[in-house]
Structure formats: structure tokens, C-alpha cells
Amino acid sequence: SDDHSVRLWSMSDNTLLARCNMDQAVRSLAFSADGGHLAVGMKDGGFTVLKARDFSEVIHVKERKEAVHEIKYSPDGNYLAVGSNDNFVDIYAVGQHYKKVGQCGKSSSFITHMDWSEDSKYLQTNDGAGERLFYRMPAGKQVTNREEIQSIHWASWTCVIGPEVNGIWPKYSDVNDINATDASFGHEVVVTGDDFGLVKMMRFPCLKKGAKFRKYTGHSAHVTNVRFSHDNSRVVTVGGG
């Protein structure tokens, strides 16, 4: 959080298990596929990788100047994608001590959301300009072929832009009104968090605008992120209030 802390919580009894303090405000977090590493994106454009068991530092990298808003490991655990407000996504090879091996640079605005494909060969991004772009991993070459894009199976869905989530957008909404989504493929639902303090749940894929939803209240201001738990039994939300 902005107080520079990283905190690990128990999902079963809501207790704080561990805490460490970073040198900068924290903007994003991601566990590796095996749960061994925790990548921490910073407000100053750097990121730190910690060992999850004791929060000891593995490496610190400072490649960009603006906040790392999105950070995600590939499903196979071989790569880490780091998306910054500098409009770039940098790709690092985990097995090469987080050596930079690729760069995605076609966005015209800051990176807001990212998802890996199931086979770890593709990455999709959303940005502040409302663009949805695709890249071949790990080099970061842009993919524009429609047939190739349609053949991709995504390991997760946290992007807010794309035909699969057209229905999450209310009529007359702005591109920045919905801050986060997360889909549960097994339950065929998607949850969203928006600028109006609401958490909504809809069917996934959600293709038509103005789709039916269930709404949940509790936040008094913007909901900045939403995520299903690993077993899809709970939804965790963060934001105002």
C-alpha cells in the first residue's frame, strides 16, 4: 500500500500472517505460479521480488520512472510481465535471475490491465486510452492477425476491454468508470469494481452492453481492484471506505 508495507493475510481466519516494509509505495503484487516468489511493483517504476516464505529480497530492478500498475507471472512460471505508467510492459526471465528478455511498446497510454494466455505464449493488455493490444511472448512482438488472436485461450481475465466483457459497461459510461474485473471460468461469472463504489457480478462471457447483474455495496468510494480467491470461493475487493 501507500504506507510502503506488504502484508500477507490468512483467507481462512482473516489474520495478518506477515509484514515487511518497502522503500517505496506499493502499486501491484503477484505471486509466482508455484507460490515461491512475490513480485512487488513500486510507485517509482521499480519492482522487487521477495521470497514468499520469509519476505527476503531476491532482486530489485529499476527499469522505468513511473508507477508499476500491473505485474503478472506467466502460468508456466518462466516469465514476469511488468506494466508501467511509462506505457511499456517489460518481460523478465525468472530462470535467468530476472534478466529482461522482451518489451511490449505499442500502447499510447499507461498500462492498466494484463492477462497471459494458458500456454504462456501471448499477453493481452489494456491501457488508459482504451486500447486492447496483443503481444507474442517473450520478445513482445505485437500480434494483429485476427485468426491468431481468436485462437488464444486466456489463463485469466482481468482486462476491462474486449468483446468478452462488452456487457460490463453501463450505457453512457466512461472508459475509466470500471477499474477492475476478474472472471471465474469454472463458474462462468465475472466481477467488476467501479468508480461508484459498487461490486457487480455478471455472467461470463458478458457480450451485450447493459447486461443483467447483481450488485454488492460496502465501499463508500471507488473500488480499485477485485479478485477471486484461488479456489473461487470468495471475492476480495479493495478501495475507498
N, C-alpha and C positions, 0 to 999 in steps of 0.2 A: 504494500500500500504506500501512500504518500509519506507515511512516517518511517519509511526505509525498512520496514520489517517484512520478513517472510514467515508465515505461520502455518503449521501443519495441524489439521483438526481431525478428530475421530468422527466418522459418519455415524457410528452406532450410538454413541452417547454424547456427541456434541461437546467434547472436551478438547482443550488445547494440548497437543502431544509434544510439540517442539516449536522453537522460535529462533531466528537469527536476524541480525541487523546488517543491512547492506549499506554501501557508501552513497547510494543514490535512491531516489524514489522509484518504486517498482511499478511497472505498467502491464506486465504479462508474465505468465507462468506456463510451463509444460513439463509433464513427466515423460521420460523416455518409454518406449514400448515395454521394456522389461521392468520398469519402475526403479531402476538403479540410479538414474540421473534426474535432476530437476533443473531445467533451464529457466533463468530469470532475466526478463527483458527490462532494461532501465530507461528512465526518463531522459538520460543524457545521450542515448544512442548506443550504449554498450550493452553487453549481456554477460552474465556469469553462469557457469554450470556448477552445480553443487552435487555432492553425493547425497542421495535421499536419506540414507540411514543415519547420518550424523551431521549433515549440512556443511561438511568440509568442502573447500573450494577445489574444483578440478581445473578450471581455466577461466580467465576473464578476457573478453575480446571487445575492443572498441573500434568498430569499423565506420559507424555513422555518427552524425551530430545531433539528430533529432530522435524523439522517443521511439522505442521499440514497442509498438502497439499490439503486434501479433507474433507469436512464436510457437512452432509446432514441429515435433519429431515425425519422421516418416513411419508408416506402420511396420516396416521391416527393421526399424531401429538404426539404419545406416546413415541417415541424414537429419540435419536440423535446419528448418527454414525460419529465417528471422526477417520479419517485415517491419519496416520503419516508416516514420513520417517524412523521410527523405525521398519517398516514392519507390524505394527498392526493396526487393526480397533477396537476401543473401543466403546461399546454400553452403552448409558446412558438413564435412565428412566426419562422423563420430569416431570411426575407427582410425582416423589419421590425426587424432588429438585435435579435432575440430578445425581442421585446415579448410579454408574457403575453396570451394571447387566449382561454384556457379553463381550466377547473378541474374535476376529477373528485373528488367528495367524498362518495361513498356508502359507502366502506369503514369498517368498525368497528374496524379494527386496521391495523398498519403494512403498507405495500406491499412485497410480496416478489418478484413477477414481473409482467411486462407483455409483450404482443405486439400489433403493429399488423396490420391487415388489408392485403391486397395492394393495394387501391385507396386506402389511407391515410385511409379514412372512418370506421374503427372502431378501438377499443382494448379489449383484454381485460386484466383484472388479477386477480391472486391476492393475498390478504393473510394476515396472521398468524392470523386467526380461521378460516381455511379457506374463505373466500368466493371465488367466481368471479363477477366483475361485468363488464358491457359498457357502453361509452360511445360516443356519436356524436361524431366529431371535426369541427372543433377545439374547439367550445364545451364539450364534456364532459357533455352531457345523457345520463342513464342510459337504456339500452335494455333493455326487459324482454319485448318481443314475441318469442315463441318462433320464429315463422316467419322473422322478420327476422334473429334470431341464427343460425339454421340456414343461412341463405343466405350468411353471411360466409365468405370464403376468407382464411385467415391467411397472412401473408408469412413468419412464423417461428412456431415453437412452443417456448417456453421455460417455459411455465407447468407447474406440478405438479398442478393441479386441473382436472378436466374429463373428460368421458366418453372422450375420445381417449386419455387416459393413466390410466384406472382400473387397468389391469393392472400399472402400475409399483409399486403399493403391495403389500407383503407382508401376509399375514394378521397381525392384531393390531398393526399399525404405528400410530405416532402421526403426526398431521398435520405435525409438524416433522421427521420422520425423513429425508425426502428433501429435499435442499436445492436441487437444480438439475436441469434437463433441457435437452436440445436435440435437435430432430428433424431428420433429413436426409430431406426429402421425396422426393428423387430415389432414394435407396437404401431408402426405406421402413423406416427404423430410428430409434430414439430412444435416447439415452444418458442415464444418471442418475448423480448423485453423492449419497451419503447419509452419515448420521452414523456409520456403521460402517466408514468408510474404503474403501468399495467403489465402483467404477465399473461399471455394468451396461449392457448393450446388449440391446434387445428390438425386436421388430417394431413398426412404427407404421402406423396407429393400434394402440394397445395397450388393448383394450377390457375384457378379463376379468381380474379380480383373480387374482394368483398366476400371471401369465404366465411362460412359459419365458424364460430369459435366459442370456447369457454374462457372467461377472464377471471383473473385472480388478483386481489389487491393486497396491500401491505406496505408497499413503498410510497413515500409521500412526494417523491420527485423521480427523476429519470432512473429507469432500470438500465444499468450499463452492461450487464452480462447475465447470461443464463446457460446452465449446463445440466444435462442428465448425469446422475451418478454412474459409475462404471457398470452396475448391474441394471441400470434403467429403472430403478425402483423409486428414485427421488429426483426432484429438480432443485438445483441450488441457484439462487439469484443474488445479485449484488447491486447496490445503487443507493439512491437518496432515501433518507428517512430511516 
